[in-house]
Amino acid sequence: MHIPDGYLSPETCVVFYGAAVPIWYKASQRMKKLLNTRSLPLVSIFAAFAFTIQMLNIPIPGGTTAHAVGGTLMAIVLGPWPAVIGMSVALAIQAIFFGDGGITALGANSFNMAIALPLTGYLVYRLLSGNAPSPRRRAVAAAIGGYVGINVAGLLTGIELGVQPLLWSEGGRALYNPYGLETTVPAMMLVHLTLAGFAEAALTGLATAYLLRAHPTLFVVEAATVLKTGRHLGRMGWALVGALGVLVVLTPLGLLAPGGADFEWGTEELRQMVGYVPGGLARLREFWRLAPLPDYGLPGFGAEAGFLGQAFGYILSAIVGVGLIFVSMMAIRILLVRRGQAIEERS
Amino acid sequence: MTELAATQHPAHKSRPAPGAFVARTVTGITGALERNVFSVENARLPGVLQQTDPRVKLVSILILLAATSLARHLLVVIAVYLASLLLARLSRLHLPTFARGVWLGIPLLGAVVAIPSLFLLPGHTLIATPEFGGMRLAVTDSGVSSAAMLLARVGTSVSLGALLILTTRWADLLKALQVLHVPAVFIVVLGITYRYLFLLLHTTNNMFLSRTSRTVGQTSGFEQRRWIGALTGTLVGKSLKMSDDVYQAMLSRGFAGEIRTFASFRARDQDRLFLGLAAVFAAGILLVDRSMM
């Protein structure tokens, strides 16, 4: 899932660095509050832990192996914000020193695996494990959290790669990743819903089960802090929504940027490009009919609608996407608030 | 732990012999550790890049990476790649090993992505297979150019990254990050992480080896996964203990919550020349790139 350099356009890289920086800042602020200077070695060593986890091959039914990311496990053990920092540091080490994942793509990789993955994984874990759960329920909740987390990260990776040919092509020639959403999203999801998802779920669930037996005190502290701060979860959800909002605002800018460059080439080049695109879009539509918003735009907002029409369709689909995420966030919030009230009534 | 420099390859991307998950993991981890020790030697060679100020090197490589990323023509990307080969030669790196490591290692993923794009992207047909059941595979011009562009860009970016990490001691590279205004706390965290990473990798390897030596016969998939779960849990426990120990050690050495790093680099005229050359080269090829039709 580590995107190397060269797959993402510079504009995409900048947008994702832009989305990750406020969350890194927020995470480091929260960590300062949560822990004292003790957090320095703690986060460092857990970043090394995250790196190590990704080297473990986990046997998958069917004879193959896959490796997990471990972000959800880290969020369960350390809390979501230290997990964000720890995972980001691990990714930075992988990119800088091991060439695993690109340096320019570090913002996007961090957004997927160090921000979205641990935050959603942790959110699902808290939601499912409830407030006074049995160890079994916690382990199952951890496994499901890990599964959801890695799939969200996989989906984001697929979307990031998939928008590249749509936004950055020159005369039908893709400048960066050549596949559209209709290919990248199913490809990423196929792997993550099955192999990688299973590995992550197994590692997160089984390690949590082991820790509940061997280090139960870890969870006593965690339960106490989380019980007190029910709103904390909501805030985390809002941080995610906020980050996605930034992305929606910024990505259409990316759509416009190459547009400006297009006009520099002169009309001949442009005619060539526009003359070519509709055929390609038509073929791609046939290829993936299931997508609710084919080609990331609405029917009637394709290339035949011109550049502005396409941009409009693109923004509309972005709003639909973020709207769906917002609705699910609100649903989670409502569920959490109800649960919190029920607990208050009981006590 | 002794001084360790960076490796050229992502550790878990090495291709171990097919076999049990234990063997794969052990091979992967051992490979990462060995390559690390090996690559310290590269950083000590008396080459051009090794003698360049790490800050200058970092910024120059970033400029070249940006140029690679912004280029729209295959020839321009190839020019950057040739420049990276020249730098590798001047830095006394073994060229065949350098090129092989880059092209056989990381962009394998690139090839997996690029080869189907030869067929899938619509465009003028270059070669086509005979029709079979109403379908046929056709290699298109846009498919070929997209695939070539992607492979060239990924290979060049990886080469540039490899140049940086192969010719720089990791401690210097960390300190050099300060020129990018990376906060000191992150640099310290990166430093501690890098150091303890190898301790954890060694520990994990030993746990795997001791497990293998205690196991006779076949184990079920569930049992293997359960064992990995327990191993991970044990690693969590060890990490907590270790971070506590490190904190105590920091306190006993007078750590009071304030982070100080010292940057002792001094840029010489050669370094300024190098930076200037990198910037002129990057700007020049981008100018050529934009003026090409």
Interface residues (C-beta under 8 A of the other chain):
Chain A: H2 P4 D5 G6 Y7 S9 P10 C13 S28 N36 T37 R38 L40 P41 L42 V43 S44 I45 F46 A47 A48 F49 F51 T52 I53 Q54 M55 L56 N57 I58 P59 I60 P61 T65 H67 G70 L73 V77 I85 V89 A90 A92 I93 Q94 A95 I96 F97 F98 G99 D100 G101 G102 I103 T104 P165 E170 G171 G172 R173 A174 L175 Y176 N177 P178 Y179 T183 A202 L203 G205 L206 A207 T208 A209 Y210 L211 A214 H215 L218 E264 W265 E269 G279 G280 R283 L284
Chain B: A6 T7 Q8 H9 P10 A11 H12 K13 F21 R24 T25 G28 I29 A32 L62 L65 A66 T68 S69 L70 R72 G105 I106 P107 L109 G110 V113 A114 S117 L120 L121 P122 G123 S142 G143 S145 S146 A147 M149 L150 R153 V154 G155 T156 S157 V158 G161 A162 I165 W170 L173 V185 F186 V188 V189 L190 G191 I192 T193 Y194 Y196 L197 L199 L200 L201 T204 G221 Q224 R225 R226 I228 G229 A230 L231 T232 G233 T234 L235 V236 G237 S239 L240 M242 S243 D244 V246 Y247 M250 F255 G257 R290 M293
